[in-house]
């Protein structure tokens, strides 16, 4: 089992859009295995490749007994119904803020054999699918906060031991 070290807020890899996967080889299989292993510890719902320092469009998820991964995911559908839900992030530990998310989401991508994959989720899984896809676009959930809330989140983050400084 290879649980990879996490990258934290402030690390540029987290705010850079990821490259699409174009090589479906042994190294991709290894990355997917690491992502699946690294999402297993308690309290983790999803993990995107940039959170372990890899700038490729891949994420894993483990929500309420449903586990999997998606390569080159794109949001295909979002429900109109939205709600503010408290959200956190492994790369921004200890901080949680309300984020407006669709209650239903559909993600389309491929697996390690470049075969189509569709993941549909409601509630927590929908939130996870949106959150992880955001990571691959170089966006943190903090970027979805209102101006004042984001300012407070950034203030709190700068005071934490895990905050990555250049």
C-alpha positions as CSV (number, residue, x, y, z in Angstrom):
1,X,0.0,0.0,0.0
2,X,1.4,3.4,-1.0
3,X,-0.1,6.3,0.8
4,X,1.5,9.3,-0.8
5,X,2.4,12.5,1.0
6,X,-0.1,15.4,0.6
7,X,0.5,18.8,-0.9
8,X,-0.9,21.8,1.0
9,X,-2.5,25.1,0.3
10,X,0.1,27.5,-1.1
11,X,1.9,24.8,-3.2
12,X,1.6,25.9,-6.9
13,X,0.7,22.4,-8.1
14,X,-2.7,22.9,-6.4
15,X,-3.5,26.1,-8.4
16,X,-2.3,24.9,-11.8
17,X,-4.7,23.2,-14.3
18,X,-3.7,19.6,-14.8
19,X,-2.6,18.1,-18.1
20,X,-4.9,15.4,-19.6
21,X,-3.7,11.9,-19.5
22,X,-2.5,10.8,-22.9
23,X,-0.4,7.7,-22.0
24,X,-2.2,4.7,-20.6
25,X,0.8,2.8,-19.3
26,X,2.3,1.2,-16.2
27,X,3.0,4.6,-14.6
28,X,-0.6,5.6,-14.9
29,X,-1.7,2.3,-13.3
30,X,0.8,3.0,-10.5
31,X,-0.6,6.5,-10.0
32,X,-4.2,5.2,-9.9
33,X,-3.1,2.6,-7.3
34,X,-1.5,5.2,-5.2
35,X,-4.5,7.5,-5.4
36,X,-6.8,4.6,-4.4
37,X,-4.5,3.7,-1.5
38,X,-4.2,7.3,-0.4
39,X,-7.9,8.0,-0.3
40,X,-8.6,5.0,2.0
41,X,-7.7,6.5,5.4
42,X,-10.7,7.5,7.5
43,X,-12.0,11.0,6.9
44,X,-11.0,11.1,3.2
45,X,-13.7,11.2,0.5
46,X,-11.7,12.1,-2.5
47,X,-8.1,12.8,-3.7
48,X,-6.9,14.4,-6.9
49,X,-3.5,13.8,-8.4
50,X,-2.2,17.3,-7.8
51,X,-2.8,16.8,-4.1
52,X,0.1,14.3,-4.3
53,X,2.1,16.4,-6.6
54,X,1.1,15.0,-9.9
55,X,-0.3,17.4,-12.5
56,X,-2.5,14.9,-14.4
57,X,-6.3,14.8,-14.7
58,X,-7.0,11.8,-12.3
59,X,-8.9,11.5,-9.0
60,X,-10.0,8.8,-6.7
61,X,-13.0,8.7,-4.4
62,X,-14.3,6.7,-1.4
63,X,-17.7,7.9,-0.4
64,X,-20.1,5.9,1.7
65,X,-18.7,2.5,0.5
66,X,-18.5,3.6,-3.1
67,X,-14.9,3.6,-4.4
68,X,-13.4,4.3,-7.7
69,X,-11.3,6.7,-9.8
70,X,-11.8,8.7,-13.0
71,X,-9.2,9.7,-15.6
72,X,-9.7,12.8,-17.6
73,X,-13.0,13.6,-15.9
74,X,-15.3,16.3,-17.1
75,X,-18.5,17.4,-15.4
76,X,-21.3,16.2,-17.7
77,X,-24.3,17.3,-15.7
78,X,-25.1,19.3,-12.6
79,X,-28.5,19.6,-11.0
80,X,-30.1,23.0,-10.8
81,X,-30.8,22.4,-7.1
82,X,-27.9,23.7,-5.0
83,X,-27.2,24.1,-1.4
84,X,-24.5,25.5,0.8
85,X,-22.7,22.6,2.5
86,X,-19.8,22.7,4.8
87,X,-16.7,21.6,2.9
88,X,-13.1,20.9,3.8
89,X,-10.1,19.7,1.9
90,X,-7.1,17.5,2.7
91,X,-4.9,20.2,1.2
92,X,-6.4,22.8,3.5
93,X,-6.7,20.8,6.7
94,X,-8.6,22.0,9.8
95,X,-10.6,24.6,7.9
96,X,-14.2,24.2,6.8
97,X,-16.5,26.7,5.1
98,X,-19.9,26.6,3.4
99,X,-19.7,26.1,-0.4
100,X,-22.6,26.1,-2.9
101,X,-22.6,22.8,-4.7
102,X,-25.1,21.0,-6.9
103,X,-26.9,18.1,-5.1
104,X,-26.5,15.8,-8.1
105,X,-23.5,15.6,-10.4
106,X,-22.4,13.3,-13.3
107,X,-18.7,13.0,-14.3
108,X,-17.6,11.3,-17.5
109,X,-14.0,10.1,-18.1
110,X,-12.1,7.0,-18.7
111,X,-10.4,4.1,-16.8
112,X,-6.8,2.9,-17.0
113,X,-7.7,1.0,-20.2
114,X,-9.0,4.2,-21.8
115,X,-12.6,2.8,-21.6
116,X,-15.5,5.2,-20.8
117,X,-16.5,5.7,-17.2
118,X,-19.6,7.6,-15.9
119,X,-20.0,8.3,-12.2
120,X,-23.3,9.8,-11.0
121,X,-23.6,11.0,-7.4
122,X,-26.0,12.7,-5.1
123,X,-25.3,14.7,-2.0
124,X,-21.8,13.8,-0.6
125,X,-20.7,11.9,-3.7
126,X,-21.9,14.8,-5.9
127,X,-20.0,17.2,-3.7
128,X,-16.9,15.0,-4.0
129,X,-17.1,14.8,-7.8
130,X,-17.3,18.6,-8.1
131,X,-14.6,19.2,-5.5
132,X,-12.1,16.8,-7.1
133,X,-12.8,18.0,-10.6
134,X,-12.2,21.5,-9.4
135,X,-8.7,20.4,-8.2
136,X,-7.9,19.2,-11.7
137,X,-8.8,22.6,-13.0
138,X,-6.4,24.3,-10.5
139,X,-9.2,25.4,-8.2
140,X,-9.5,25.0,-4.5
141,X,-12.8,25.1,-2.7
142,X,-11.6,28.4,-1.1
143,X,-11.9,29.9,-4.6
144,X,-15.6,29.4,-4.5
145,X,-16.0,31.4,-1.2
146,X,-17.4,34.9,-1.1
147,X,-14.9,37.7,-0.8
148,X,-15.1,38.2,3.0
149,X,-15.2,34.5,3.8
150,X,-12.2,33.8,1.5
151,X,-10.2,36.6,3.1
152,X,-10.9,35.0,6.5
153,X,-10.0,31.5,5.2
154,X,-6.7,32.8,3.9
155,X,-5.9,34.6,7.1
156,X,-6.6,31.3,9.1
157,X,-4.5,29.2,6.6
158,X,-1.4,31.5,6.8
159,X,-1.3,30.8,10.6
160,X,-1.2,27.0,10.2
161,X,1.9,24.8,10.4
162,X,1.0,23.0,7.1
163,X,0.8,26.2,5.1
164,X,3.2,25.9,2.2
165,X,5.4,29.0,1.8
166,X,7.8,29.6,-1.1
